[in-house]
Structure formats: C-alpha cells, structure tokens
Amino acid sequence: MVDKSRIHHYNNIPLTEGPVIYWMQRDQRISDNWALVYAQEQALTLRQPLYVMFCLVPGFLDATAVQYRFMLSSLTEMPARLASLNIAWIPAKGHPHAVIPEIVKQTGAGLLVTDFNPLRVVTSWKTAIAAQLSIAFHEVDAHNIIPARHISAKAEFSAFTLRRKIAKVLPAFIKDIPAISPHSFTATPVMNSMILTADEYASVSRPAPRGQDTSWITAGENAAANAMHEFADHGLNNYNLRNDPNEKGQSGLSPYLHFGQLSAQRLAQEVSNSPAPAEAKAAFIEELIVRKELADNLCLYNPHYDSFEGFHAWARATLNKHRDDPRPYLYEAHIFEKAETHDHLWNAAQKEMMGSGKMHGFMRMYWAKKILEWTASPEEAMAVAIYLNDTYELDGRDPNGYAGIAWSIGGVHDRAWGERPVFGMIRYMNFQGCLRKFDVKRYIKTWAG
C-alpha cells in the first residue's frame, strides 16, 4: 500500500464512481512507479477500470526535438505493455489544463492521479486543472525516495540541513515497490488524435541542434534497467574518478532519472547491493538522494529558483555590491552558444554539451561560473546558462540543472567565500584550478580539437 506521506490532494473532493486515470507526466515508466501503484490500488478498491494518460505538450521550456525524441521513443513502447496488463492508454496532445479536464469528462472518471513535479510550469497546470474538476485529484511523489513534501515544509538552506532530516527517516523508505498486476476491470477505449512516431512527436518541438549525437544512450525502461545494472555491477568501481572529465567515472544515468524511465529508489537499492567499495556507494547515494532531493526541495519551495530573486540575501547583496565591476570579457548569448569565447576549456565544455547532449558534472560548475564572470549582470548570466542547459542537455529542464546553476552563479546551498571582483563572495573557479585537477589539454583536444 502506498504510504500516505507520498500523497498530496489538489482538492478535497471525495472519490466518486468512475474509472481512475493516471496522468503520467514526470515518471514515465510502468515498473517501480508509486503513482501508478496508487492509481491501481484505488481502481481496484473502487472496482473500476484504469487508464494511463500522457499529454504531449507542444513546446516545453527550451526543449528541442532531441529531447522529445528521447522521451517519446520510450513512450511509444507504453501502449503494448499496458495492454498486457489490461490497462488502457490515453495519448493526448495539447496544453494539459485545456485537454485533461475534457478527457476526465469523456471517460466519466472518478479520480485523477498524477506524479510529482515541482517545476513552476507543471504546478501551474495542476492548479488550473484542479480548479476545473468536480472529481478528486491526487498527486503521488514517485520521483523522490523520501517524498519532497514530507521531508521538509520549507526551502532548505543547504545539503547539510536536508541531510540530517534524510538520515533520520531513510531506512523506512528504502523498500520494494509493488509490481503492477493485470487489472481486473476492462476500460473502454478512448479515441484520440495523438501522433504515433517519435519523429512526428518531435515536430511539435524546436528543431534539433545541428550535429548533436545522443547515440551513446538508448531510451526506454528496459535500456534504463540495463544501464543501471551495468553501473551497479561494474561502473561504480570507477566512481572515484567521477570528478575527472577525461574519465568514465560518472553513471550516465541522469537522462533516465530526468524522464522517469528509471526509479531513483530502485537505483538506490541496486547500488546498496553492489559489490563496489563502500566509499563509492556512499558517494553515489549522497548525489542520488541528498543532492537530487535538495534540488526538488528548492524548486518546490522557492518560486524564484531560476532567477536572481531566488538567491540567498547574502548572495544578492554581494553580487549587487560588485554589479558595476569591470568584467575581463563580455560576451553576448550567441557567442557562448557558438563556443567562441577566448577560453578553450570553456569552449570545449560547451562543445561537449552541444555535440553529445551532456556535459561532465565538474565542467558544468566551471562553465556556469565563467558565464557569470563574462556577462554584464547575474540576471543575464542566469538567463544564458539556463537557456543553454535546457536547450542542449538531455537532462535539462530539471530541478538538478536549476539548482546547479543557482549554486554556481548565486551561491544557493553554498556559503560565502573570500571576496573578489565580479563574484563578490560567491565561490570562484578558474582555469589554473582545473589544471591542478585533470589533464586540461586532453579534454580540450577531445571536444574542441
């Protein structure tokens, strides 16, 4: 049974007779999905059919055809898998607040269930949908190991403050997620107009960046599970190399987690049972649980998570104090996008992201901090970094990305450091520091030639 701490009610309407619809949004999988488990539990209790619906939004933040294809090549596998479980698939297209209430009426549903997503645009959809419904609307946190609304009721100051809360309750949340069983009540098919191929899906988005190649990763639940097992059994042994951009020390699983094709809870269990060294497992669990859930906490409780206004008061003050400092270089957004700065290391990081749909985690920090140093204001730096990240990263448009950029540019979840021009007391990174950490020439040669 799904723990009540995962469930958030968007209205106080009691359950009524009628099918249950699970609006799959962030957690795009059938296995290990608390939201789908809850929807089936309610449908069985009510003795009603169960639908799974996905609403394709034409244009999502700065996503391009690359991200759409990755997402939808996985979702096209969904109808057959659901049919084998006697669960009906409702594909829809349009803006959720316009489409979903109509589907609720068409099916005569008695309950709408969805998964948790703290991004502002998604919460606005849910609020608008709830205002139109005359049936119960429940949200289930299937993304976080410890539900975001349960672990904290406020924006946490840092990883330290959230880590203490997580440590107290984590064992109770590391448990098996029930499998979905063949459903006992058959749904009536719903007519829809959703197009069927990934290439056609991609036509509703911005064009794909020229030359971007994401063939290093295969979309879908099965591919995500295979990648998870490979990392837990073998790749985790190299996690001590995770901060070297020239080595394959990172998991490469973030796109699967972002699109919900892989459960963080299942991944945590697999890593815990891995034969890898204990220190590697502990370091990965820190990133998977504390850092990842800290990012969700930021976006849930800080409405300005992607802007200057969302920085801590000390960070706003120090950046304002140095707002008029001379910049060593000033670049417009298109120069950053084309990787034409004076800094070959920065250009290589940008080209890695443009070419492959990913950037090494260490380089993401350096990359964002230099955007702050080479733009006219922290507001402009945030806008440029978010645009580039959300356009080119497979796992962009994600709380982890917004939190990482806010940390780099605005000291969010960080402390004050020694004062210097432009940065004020925001933590500083420079080229010389990178030279001490890894083979910079090798990295530049790999990505910038």
C-alpha positions as CSV (number, residue, x, y, z in Angstrom):
1,M,0.0,0.0,0.0
2,V,1.3,3.5,-0.9
3,D,2.4,5.5,2.1
4,K,0.2,8.5,2.8
5,S,3.3,10.7,3.0
6,R,3.6,10.4,-0.8
7,I,0.1,11.7,-1.5
8,H,-0.9,15.3,-1.9
9,H,-4.5,16.3,-2.5
10,Y,-5.1,19.1,-5.0
11,N,-8.7,19.3,-3.9
12,N,-10.8,17.9,-1.1
13,I,-13.4,16.2,-3.3
14,P,-14.3,12.6,-2.2
15,L,-13.7,9.7,-4.5
16,T,-16.7,9.0,-6.7
17,E,-17.8,6.2,-9.0
18,G,-15.9,6.0,-12.3
19,P,-12.6,4.9,-13.8
20,V,-9.3,6.0,-12.4
21,I,-6.9,8.0,-14.7
22,Y,-3.2,8.2,-14.0
23,W,-1.8,11.3,-15.8
24,M,1.8,10.2,-16.3
25,Q,4.0,13.3,-16.6
26,R,7.4,13.2,-14.9
27,D,7.7,9.5,-14.1
28,Q,7.4,7.8,-17.5
29,R,7.6,4.1,-16.5
30,I,5.4,1.2,-15.5
31,S,7.8,-0.6,-13.2
32,D,8.7,0.9,-9.8
33,N,6.2,3.7,-10.0
34,W,4.4,4.7,-6.8
35,A,1.9,6.9,-8.7
36,L,0.8,4.0,-10.9
37,V,0.7,1.6,-7.9
38,Y,-1.6,4.1,-6.1
39,A,-3.8,4.6,-9.1
40,Q,-4.3,0.8,-9.4
41,E,-4.9,0.4,-5.7
42,Q,-7.7,3.0,-5.9
43,A,-9.2,1.5,-9.1
44,L,-9.3,-2.0,-7.5
45,T,-10.9,-0.6,-4.3
46,L,-13.5,1.2,-6.4
47,R,-13.8,-1.8,-8.8
48,Q,-13.2,0.4,-11.7
49,P,-11.1,0.4,-14.9
50,L,-7.7,2.1,-15.0
51,Y,-6.3,4.4,-17.7
52,V,-2.8,5.8,-18.1
53,M,-2.7,9.1,-19.9
54,F,0.2,11.1,-21.3
55,C,-0.4,14.6,-22.6
56,L,2.2,15.8,-25.2
57,V,2.8,19.5,-24.7
58,P,3.8,21.4,-27.9
59,G,6.9,23.0,-26.7
60,F,8.3,22.6,-23.1
61,L,10.6,25.3,-21.9
62,D,13.7,25.2,-24.2
63,A,13.4,21.5,-25.2
64,T,14.3,20.6,-28.7
65,A,13.5,17.7,-31.0
66,V,16.4,15.7,-29.5
67,Q,14.8,15.6,-26.0
68,Y,11.4,15.0,-27.5
69,R,12.6,12.0,-29.5
70,F,14.4,10.5,-26.5
71,M,11.2,10.9,-24.4
72,L,8.8,9.7,-26.9
73,S,10.7,6.8,-28.4
74,S,10.3,5.4,-24.9
75,L,6.6,6.3,-24.6
76,T,5.7,4.6,-27.9
77,E,6.5,1.3,-26.1
78,M,3.9,2.1,-23.4
79,P,0.6,1.0,-25.1
80,A,1.5,-2.6,-25.7
81,R,2.9,-3.0,-22.2
82,L,-0.2,-1.5,-20.6
83,A,-2.5,-3.6,-22.8
84,S,-0.8,-6.8,-21.5
85,L,-1.9,-5.6,-18.0
86,N,-5.5,-4.7,-19.1
87,I,-4.8,-1.0,-18.6
88,A,-5.9,1.4,-21.3
89,W,-3.6,4.0,-22.8
90,I,-4.8,7.5,-23.5
91,P,-2.4,9.6,-25.5
92,A,-3.3,13.2,-25.8
93,K,-1.8,16.4,-27.2
94,G,-2.1,20.0,-26.2
95,H,-1.9,22.1,-23.1
96,P,-2.8,19.9,-20.0
97,H,-5.2,22.4,-18.4
98,A,-7.2,22.5,-21.7
99,V,-7.0,18.8,-22.6
100,I,-7.1,16.8,-19.4
101,P,-10.5,18.1,-17.9
102,E,-12.1,17.2,-21.2
103,I,-10.7,13.6,-21.1
104,V,-11.9,13.3,-17.5
105,K,-15.4,14.2,-18.7
106,Q,-15.2,11.9,-21.7
107,T,-14.2,8.9,-19.6
108,G,-16.5,9.6,-16.7
109,A,-13.5,9.3,-14.4
110,G,-14.0,9.3,-10.6
111,L,-10.3,10.0,-9.7
112,L,-7.4,11.7,-11.4
113,V,-3.9,10.8,-10.2
114,T,-0.6,12.3,-11.3
115,D,3.0,12.2,-10.3
116,F,5.1,14.9,-8.5
117,N,7.0,17.6,-10.3
118,P,8.0,20.9,-8.6
119,L,8.7,22.9,-11.7
120,R,6.6,26.1,-11.8
121,V,5.1,25.4,-15.2
122,V,3.9,22.0,-14.2
123,T,2.4,23.1,-10.8
124,S,0.5,25.8,-12.7
125,W,-1.0,23.2,-15.0
126,K,-2.1,21.2,-11.9
127,T,-3.6,24.2,-10.2
128,A,-5.6,25.1,-13.3
129,I,-6.8,21.5,-13.8
130,A,-7.9,21.2,-10.2
131,A,-10.0,24.4,-10.5
132,Q,-11.9,22.8,-13.3
133,L,-12.5,19.4,-11.8
134,S,-15.5,18.1,-9.9
135,I,-13.7,14.8,-9.0
136,A,-10.8,14.1,-6.7
137,F,-7.3,15.0,-7.9
138,H,-4.3,13.3,-6.1
139,E,-0.6,13.7,-6.6
140,V,1.8,10.9,-5.7
141,D,5.6,11.5,-5.3
142,A,7.0,8.7,-7.4
143,H,10.3,10.6,-8.1
144,N,11.9,11.0,-4.7
145,I,12.9,8.3,-2.4
146,I,11.7,10.4,0.5
147,P,8.6,12.5,-0.6
148,A,9.6,16.1,-1.0
149,R,6.5,17.4,0.8
150,H,7.1,15.0,3.6
151,I,10.8,15.5,4.3
152,S,10.6,19.3,4.6
153,A,8.0,22.0,4.6
154,K,10.4,24.8,3.6
155,A,13.3,25.6,1.4
156,E,16.4,24.0,3.0
157,F,19.5,26.2,3.4
158,S,22.0,23.6,2.3
159,A,22.7,19.9,1.8
160,F,23.8,19.8,5.5
161,T,20.3,20.8,6.8
162,L,18.5,18.4,4.5
163,R,21.0,15.5,5.0
164,R,20.2,15.4,8.7
165,K,16.5,15.1,8.1
166,I,17.0,12.4,5.5
167,A,19.3,10.3,7.7
168,K,16.5,10.1,10.3
169,V,13.9,8.5,8.1
170,L,15.7,7.0,5.1
171,P,15.6,3.3,6.2
172,A,11.8,3.4,6.3
173,F,11.7,4.5,2.7
174,I,14.2,2.0,1.2
175,K,11.7,-0.8,0.4
176,D,10.4,-2.7,-2.5
177,I,7.9,-1.1,-4.8
178,P,5.0,-3.4,-5.7
179,A,4.7,-4.6,-9.3
180,I,1.6,-3.7,-11.3
181,S,-0.6,-6.7,-11.8
182,P,-3.1,-7.4,-14.6
183,H,-6.0,-5.2,-13.9
184,S,-9.4,-6.8,-13.1
185,F,-11.7,-4.3,-14.8
186,T,-11.5,-3.5,-18.5
187,A,-11.6,0.1,-19.8
188,T,-13.5,1.3,-22.8
189,P,-11.1,2.5,-25.5
190,V,-10.8,6.3,-25.8
191,M,-10.4,7.9,-29.3
192,N,-7.6,10.4,-29.5
193,S,-5.5,12.2,-32.1
194,M,-2.0,11.7,-30.7
195,I,0.5,11.0,-33.4
196,L,2.4,7.8,-33.1
197,T,6.1,8.0,-34.2
198,A,8.9,9.7,-32.3
199,D,9.9,11.7,-35.4
200,E,6.4,13.0,-35.7
201,Y,6.3,13.8,-32.0
202,A,9.5,15.8,-32.4
203,S,7.8,18.0,-34.9
204,V,5.9,19.8,-32.1
205,S,9.2,21.0,-30.5
206,R,12.1,23.3,-31.5
207,P,14.4,21.9,-34.2
208,A,17.2,19.6,-33.2
209,P,20.6,21.3,-32.7
210,R,22.7,20.7,-35.8
211,G,25.1,17.9,-35.3
212,Q,24.0,16.8,-31.9
213,D,24.5,13.0,-31.4
214,T,23.0,11.2,-28.5
215,S,23.5,7.7,-29.8
216,W,25.6,7.0,-26.6
217,I,22.3,6.4,-24.8
218,T,19.2,4.3,-25.7
219,A,15.8,5.5,-24.3
220,G,13.3,3.3,-22.5
221,E,12.6,1.4,-19.3
222,N,14.5,-1.7,-20.5
223,A,17.5,0.2,-21.6
224,A,17.5,2.2,-18.3
225,A,17.4,-1.1,-16.3
226,N,20.3,-2.5,-18.2
227,A,22.3,0.7,-17.8
228,M,21.5,0.7,-14.0
229,H,22.7,-2.9,-13.6
230,E,25.9,-2.3,-15.6
231,F,26.7,0.7,-13.5
232,A,26.0,-1.0,-10.2
233,D,27.9,-4.2,-11.1
234,H,30.9,-2.6,-12.9
235,G,30.8,1.2,-13.4
236,L,30.5,2.1,-9.7
237,N,34.0,0.7,-9.2
238,N,35.3,3.7,-11.1
239,Y,33.3,6.3,-9.2
240,N,36.4,7.6,-7.5
241,L,37.2,9.1,-11.0
242,R,33.9,11.0,-11.2
243,N,35.5,14.4,-10.9
244,D,37.9,13.9,-13.9
245,P,36.2,15.0,-17.1
246,N,38.5,12.7,-19.1
247,E,37.4,9.5,-17.4
248,K,34.2,7.5,-17.4
249,G,33.7,7.8,-13.7
250,Q,30.1,9.1,-13.7
251,S,27.0,6.9,-14.0
252,G,25.5,8.4,-17.2
253,L,22.0,7.7,-15.8
254,S,20.7,11.2,-15.3
255,P,18.6,11.3,-18.5
256,Y,16.8,8.1,-17.4
257,L,16.2,9.7,-14.0
258,H,15.1,13.0,-15.5
259,F,12.5,11.4,-17.8
260,G,11.4,9.0,-15.1
261,Q,12.4,5.9,-17.1
262,L,14.3,4.8,-14.1
263,S,13.3,4.9,-10.4
264,A,15.7,6.6,-8.0
265,Q,14.5,4.2,-5.3
266,R,15.3,1.1,-7.4
267,L,18.7,2.6,-8.3
268,A,19.5,3.2,-4.6
269,Q,18.7,-0.4,-3.8
270,E,20.8,-1.7,-6.7
271,V,23.7,0.5,-5.6
272,S,23.4,-0.6,-2.0
273,N,23.7,-4.2,-3.1
274,S,26.6,-3.5,-5.4
275,P,30.0,-5.2,-4.9
276,A,31.7,-1.8,-5.3
277,P,33.7,-0.3,-2.5
278,A,31.7,1.2,0.4
279,E,33.1,4.7,-0.2
280,A,31.9,4.7,-3.8
281,K,28.5,3.6,-2.8
282,A,28.2,6.2,-0.1
283,A,29.4,9.0,-2.5
284,F,26.9,8.0,-5.2
285,I,24.0,7.7,-2.7
286,E,24.8,11.3,-1.5
287,E,24.4,12.5,-5.0
288,L,21.3,10.4,-5.8
289,I,19.4,11.2,-2.6
290,V,20.7,14.3,-0.8
291,R,21.7,16.4,-3.7
292,K,18.9,15.3,-6.1
293,E,16.2,15.7,-3.4
294,L,17.7,19.1,-2.3
295,A,17.1,20.3,-5.9
296,D,13.5,19.2,-5.8
297,N,13.1,21.0,-2.4
298,L,14.5,24.2,-4.0
299,C,12.0,24.2,-6.8
300,L,9.1,23.2,-4.6
301,Y,9.5,25.9,-2.0
302,N,11.4,28.7,-3.8
303,P,9.3,30.2,-6.6
304,H,12.3,32.1,-7.9
305,Y,14.5,29.0,-8.3
306,D,15.7,30.1,-11.8
307,S,16.3,33.8,-11.1
308,F,18.4,36.3,-9.2
309,E,15.5,36.8,-6.7
310,G,15.9,33.2,-5.6
311,F,19.4,33.7,-4.2
312,H,20.1,34.0,-0.5
313,A,20.1,37.5,0.8
314,W,23.9,37.5,1.4
315,A,24.4,36.4,-2.2
316,R,22.1,39.1,-3.7
317,A,23.9,41.7,-1.5
318,T,27.4,40.7,-2.6
319,L,26.5,40.4,-6.3
320,N,24.8,43.8,-6.1
321,K,27.9,45.3,-4.5
322,H,30.0,44.1,-7.4
323,R,27.4,44.7,-10.1
324,D,29.4,47.5,-11.7
325,D,32.8,45.8,-11.5
326,P,34.7,45.7,-14.8
327,R,34.4,42.3,-16.5
328,P,37.6,40.8,-18.1
329,Y,35.4,39.8,-21.1
330,L,31.9,40.5,-22.1
331,Y,30.1,38.1,-24.4
332,E,26.6,38.0,-25.8
333,A,24.5,34.9,-25.7
334,H,25.2,33.9,-29.3
335,I,28.9,33.9,-28.7
336,F,28.5,31.5,-25.7
337,E,26.2,29.3,-27.8
338,K,28.7,29.0,-30.6
339,A,31.5,28.3,-28.2
340,E,33.6,31.2,-29.4
341,T,35.0,32.7,-26.2
342,H,38.7,33.2,-25.5
343,D,38.8,30.3,-23.2
344,H,39.5,27.0,-25.0
345,L,38.5,24.9,-21.9
346,W,35.1,26.7,-21.6
347,N,34.6,26.2,-25.4
348,A,35.3,22.5,-25.1
349,A,32.7,22.1,-22.4
350,Q,30.1,23.9,-24.5
351,K,31.0,21.8,-27.5
352,E,30.7,18.6,-25.4
353,M,27.2,19.6,-24.4
354,M,26.2,20.7,-27.9
355,G,27.7,17.6,-29.5
356,S,26.6,14.9,-27.1
357,G,23.7,16.2,-25.1
358,K,25.7,16.1,-21.9
359,M,28.4,17.9,-20.1
360,H,30.6,16.4,-17.3
361,G,29.4,17.4,-13.9
362,F,32.7,19.1,-12.9
363,M,32.7,21.2,-16.1
364,R,29.1,22.3,-15.6
365,M,30.3,24.2,-12.5
366,Y,33.2,25.9,-14.2
367,W,31.1,26.6,-17.3
368,A,28.3,28.3,-15.3
369,K,30.7,30.4,-13.2
370,K,32.5,31.7,-16.2
371,I,29.2,32.8,-17.7
372,L,28.7,34.9,-14.5
373,E,32.2,36.4,-15.0
374,W,31.7,37.2,-18.7
375,T,28.2,38.7,-18.7
376,A,27.0,42.2,-17.7
377,S,24.9,41.0,-14.8
378,P,24.0,38.0,-12.7
379,E,20.5,38.1,-14.2
380,E,21.9,37.8,-17.7
381,A,24.2,35.0,-16.6
382,M,21.3,33.0,-15.2
383,A,19.3,33.5,-18.4
384,V,22.1,32.5,-20.7
385,A,23.1,29.4,-18.6
386,I,19.5,28.2,-18.3
387,Y,18.8,28.6,-22.0
388,L,22.0,26.7,-23.0
389,N,21.5,24.0,-20.4
390,D,17.8,23.5,-21.2
391,T,18.4,23.5,-25.0
392,Y,21.4,21.2,-25.2
393,E,21.3,18.9,-22.2
394,L,19.2,15.7,-22.4
395,D,18.6,16.1,-18.7
396,G,17.9,19.9,-18.9
397,R,14.7,21.5,-17.7
398,D,15.2,19.7,-14.4
399,P,15.5,20.8,-10.8
400,N,19.1,19.5,-10.7
401,G,20.0,21.8,-13.5
402,Y,18.3,24.9,-12.0
403,A,19.9,24.1,-8.6
404,G,23.3,23.6,-10.1
405,I,23.2,26.9,-12.0
406,A,21.9,28.8,-9.0
407,W,24.7,27.3,-6.9
408,S,27.3,28.3,-9.4
409,I,26.1,31.8,-10.1
410,G,24.2,32.7,-6.9
411,G,25.7,30.7,-4.1
412,V,22.4,28.8,-3.4
413,H,23.0,25.9,-1.0
414,D,26.6,27.3,-0.5
415,R,28.3,29.6,1.9
416,A,30.1,32.9,1.5
417,W,33.8,32.7,0.4
418,G,36.6,35.3,0.1
419,E,35.6,38.5,-1.7
420,R,36.9,39.2,-5.2
421,P,35.8,41.3,-8.2
422,V,32.6,40.4,-10.0
423,F,31.9,37.3,-7.9
424,G,31.8,39.1,-4.6
425,M,31.7,36.3,-2.0
426,I,30.4,33.7,-4.5
427,R,32.6,30.6,-4.7
428,Y,35.2,31.2,-7.5
429,M,36.7,28.7,-10.0
430,N,39.4,29.4,-12.5
431,F,41.5,27.8,-15.3
432,Q,44.5,27.2,-13.0
433,G,42.4,25.3,-10.6
434,C,41.3,23.0,-13.4
435,L,44.9,22.4,-14.4
436,R,45.6,21.1,-11.0
437,K,42.6,18.7,-11.1
438,F,42.8,17.0,-14.5
439,D,44.5,16.9,-17.9
440,V,43.0,20.0,-19.4
441,K,44.8,19.7,-22.8
442,R,43.4,16.2,-23.2
443,Y,39.8,17.4,-22.5
444,I,40.2,20.3,-25.0
445,K,41.6,18.0,-27.7
446,T,38.7,15.6,-27.2
447,W,35.9,18.1,-27.6
448,A,37.4,21.2,-29.3
449,G,40.1,19.6,-31.5
